[in-house]
Amino acid sequence: MAEYQVGQIVISRQGKDTGLEYVVSGFEADGRVKLIRPNRFNVSKPKKKNPKHLQSTLRRAEDLLEFIKAGNDIDAGYFFRSVGN
């Protein structure tokens, strides 16, 4: 299983969101990964997903780390410019 880091861009491999890119915002005690994608899941209410259902990438959204660490929600336009999608 891949190690994930806060700010890393990952791709969903399973579920109705297959192929969508998310940014890792944290981790749950049960091992699930907290993901953000502002149209539906933001920093204040992230999506929780099993890490086995994610594909890691080498890309990171460094400019979003400030928002994630502060717990502030991210504007969708800014998010997609940062992620490049």
C-alpha positions as CSV (number, residue, x, y, z in Angstrom):
1,M,0.0,0.0,0.0
2,A,1.3,3.5,-0.9
3,E,2.2,6.0,1.7
4,Y,0.2,9.2,1.3
5,Q,1.1,12.7,2.4
6,V,-1.1,15.8,3.1
7,G,-1.2,17.8,0.0
8,Q,-0.6,14.9,-2.4
9,I,-2.8,14.6,-5.4
10,V,-4.4,11.1,-5.7
11,I,-6.9,9.5,-8.2
12,S,-9.9,7.4,-7.1
13,R,-9.8,3.9,-8.5
14,Q,-13.1,2.5,-7.2
15,G,-16.6,3.8,-6.7
16,K,-18.8,6.2,-8.6
17,D,-16.0,8.8,-8.4
18,T,-13.5,6.6,-10.4
19,G,-10.9,8.7,-12.2
20,L,-11.5,11.9,-10.2
21,E,-8.5,13.7,-8.7
22,Y,-8.5,14.6,-5.0
23,V,-6.0,16.2,-2.6
24,V,-5.2,14.4,0.7
25,S,-6.1,16.5,3.6
26,G,-5.5,14.1,6.5
27,F,-6.0,10.6,7.9
28,E,-8.6,8.8,10.1
29,A,-7.7,6.6,13.0
30,D,-9.2,3.6,11.2
31,G,-6.7,4.1,8.3
32,R,-9.0,5.8,5.8
33,V,-7.7,8.9,3.9
34,K,-9.4,12.3,4.1
35,L,-9.8,13.8,0.6
36,I,-10.9,17.2,-0.7
37,R,-12.4,18.3,-4.0
38,P,-14.3,21.5,-3.4
39,N,-17.4,20.9,-5.6
40,R,-18.6,18.4,-2.9
41,F,-16.0,17.7,-0.3
42,N,-14.1,20.5,1.2
43,V,-11.6,20.9,4.1
44,S,-14.4,21.3,6.7
45,K,-16.2,18.1,5.5
46,P,-13.7,15.8,3.6
47,K,-14.5,12.5,1.8
48,K,-13.1,9.5,3.6
49,K,-11.9,6.7,1.4
50,N,-10.1,3.4,1.8
51,P,-6.4,3.9,0.7
52,K,-6.7,0.6,-1.3
53,H,-9.1,2.5,-3.6
54,L,-6.7,5.3,-4.4
55,Q,-3.9,5.6,-6.9
56,S,-1.0,7.8,-5.7
57,T,0.7,10.4,-8.0
58,L,4.0,12.2,-7.7
59,R,2.2,15.5,-7.8
60,R,1.5,17.7,-4.8
61,A,-0.6,20.8,-4.4
62,E,1.8,22.8,-2.3
63,D,-0.2,26.0,-2.5
64,L,-3.2,24.3,-0.9
65,L,-1.3,23.2,2.2
66,E,-1.9,26.6,3.9
67,F,-5.7,26.2,3.6
68,I,-5.6,22.6,4.8
69,K,-3.5,23.3,7.8
70,A,-5.7,26.3,8.8
71,G,-8.9,24.3,8.3
72,N,-10.2,26.8,5.8
73,D,-12.4,25.7,2.8
74,I,-10.9,26.2,-0.6
75,D,-12.6,28.0,-3.5
76,A,-13.2,25.5,-6.4
77,G,-11.5,27.8,-9.0
78,Y,-8.4,28.1,-6.9
79,F,-8.4,24.3,-6.3
80,F,-8.6,23.4,-9.9
81,R,-5.9,25.9,-10.9
82,S,-3.6,24.3,-8.3
83,V,-4.4,20.7,-9.2
84,G,-4.3,21.5,-13.0
85,N,-7.6,19.8,-13.8
